[in-house]
């Protein structure tokens, strides 16, 4: 574990986003970093495609979720 220094405004945005997404501030920052790394490694994929790819890797069955 390490310490990462980020801008105060970015920390505030992570705090706000973490509340909406029901994550800790650290979990929100980790999520953004992971998605950012995956986006850089896969520049042709959209955010939604990256998330779907991660769900598939984790064996999450999206077909079980109903959209109304």
Secondary structure, DSSP 8 states (H G I E B T S, - for coil): -------HHHHHHHHHHHHHTT--HHHHHHHHHHHHHHHHH-TTS-HHHHHHHHHHHTT--GGGS---
